[in-house]
Amino acid sequence: MLENAGKLILRCLLGGLMLFHGVAKLTRGVVSIQLALTTQGWPDWMVYGVYMGELIAPLLLILGFYSRVAGFIIVINMACVFILVHSAQWMDLSKSGGWALELQAFYFFTGLIVCFLGPGRWAINQR
């Protein structure tokens, strides 16, 4: 039972925190991300993946509906974020002494953990 509670908390934590980023993209737009994509030579249409990774996948996680897939989408989303935005910061420290990319790493690895563990019993489906 506690294992299922832990999985629920993990899903809601990852989904809830990532959802803030998605709502910000929805209200403010994704022009800066589109510019980063084109600067790196990636196709423009990939900007819509932001909505998948920061709106749809978090909602699926919170509901527990295809959580492994949603976790994987967040992993892919964060890998793109590392490459497009933070590639020069791999070895940087923040002003407080932590790793500069610890928030991004949190999203990446918690998404990976959900992929491996699954959603638990308290989910719409157990996939």
C-alpha positions in Angstrom: 0.0 0.0 0.0 2.8 2.5 0.9 4.5 1.6 -2.4 1.3 2.7 -4.3 1.1 5.9 -2.3 4.7 6.6 -3.1 4.1 6.1 -6.8 1.0 8.4 -6.6 3.0 11.1 -4.9 5.8 10.8 -7.4 3.4 11.0 -10.4 1.6 14.0 -8.9 4.8 15.8 -8.0 6.3 15.4 -11.4 3.1 16.1 -13.3 2.1 19.0 -11.1 5.5 20.8 -11.2 5.9 20.2 -15.0 2.4 21.5 -15.6 3.4 25.0 -14.4 5.9 25.1 -17.2 3.3 24.0 -19.7 0.8 26.6 -18.6 3.4 29.3 -18.9 4.1 28.1 -22.5 0.4 28.1 -23.2 -0.1 31.7 -22.0 3.2 33.2 -23.1 3.8 31.3 -26.3 6.8 29.3 -27.5 8.5 31.8 -29.8 11.8 31.5 -27.9 11.8 27.8 -28.1 11.0 27.9 -31.8 14.0 30.2 -32.2 16.3 27.8 -30.3 15.1 25.0 -32.5 15.8 26.8 -35.8 19.2 28.0 -34.5 20.2 24.4 -33.9 18.8 23.4 -37.3 15.9 21.4 -36.0 12.5 21.6 -37.8 10.0 24.3 -36.6 7.2 21.8 -36.1 9.1 20.2 -33.2 8.0 23.2 -31.0 4.6 21.5 -30.6 6.4 18.8 -28.7 6.7 21.3 -25.8 2.9 21.1 -25.3 3.1 17.3 -25.3 5.9 17.2 -22.7 4.7 20.1 -20.5 0.9 19.9 -20.7 -0.4 16.6 -22.0 2.1 14.3 -20.4 1.8 15.9 -16.9 -2.0 15.6 -17.0 -1.7 11.9 -18.0 0.7 11.4 -15.1 -1.6 13.1 -12.5 -4.5 10.9 -13.7 -2.4 7.8 -13.9 -3.3 7.2 -17.5 -0.5 5.6 -19.6 2.0 7.0 -17.0 5.0 5.1 -18.4 4.4 6.7 -21.8 3.9 10.1 -20.2 7.1 9.7 -18.1 9.0 8.8 -21.3 7.6 11.9 -23.1 8.9 14.0 -20.2 12.3 12.3 -20.5 12.5 13.1 -24.2 11.3 16.7 -23.5 14.0 17.2 -20.9 16.7 15.6 -23.2 15.8 18.2 -25.8 15.9 21.0 -23.2 19.4 19.9 -22.2 20.6 19.9 -25.8 18.8 23.1 -26.9 19.1 25.4 -23.9 21.6 24.0 -21.3 24.3 22.3 -23.2 26.9 24.8 -22.0 26.0 24.4 -18.3 26.9 20.7 -17.7 29.7 21.5 -15.3 28.3 24.8 -13.9 27.3 25.4 -10.3 24.5 27.6 -9.1 25.0 30.6 -6.8 24.1 28.4 -3.8 26.7 25.7 -4.8 24.3 23.1 -6.3 24.5 21.8 -9.8 23.1 24.4 -12.2 21.0 21.8 -13.9 19.5 20.1 -10.9 15.9 21.1 -11.6 16.2 19.8 -15.2 17.9 16.6 -13.9 15.0 16.2 -11.4 12.4 16.2 -14.2 14.5 13.9 -16.4 15.2 11.3 -13.8 11.8 11.3 -12.1 10.3 10.8 -15.6 12.7 7.9 -16.0 11.7 6.5 -12.6 8.0 6.6 -13.6 8.9 4.7 -16.8 10.6 2.0 -14.8 8.2 1.7 -11.8 4.8 2.3 -13.5 1.9 4.3 -12.0 1.0 2.0 -9.1 -2.4 0.7 -8.2 -4.0 4.2 -7.7 -4.2 5.1 -11.4 -6.8 5.0 -14.2 -4.8 2.2 -15.7 -1.7 0.4 -14.6 0.3 1.0 -17.8 
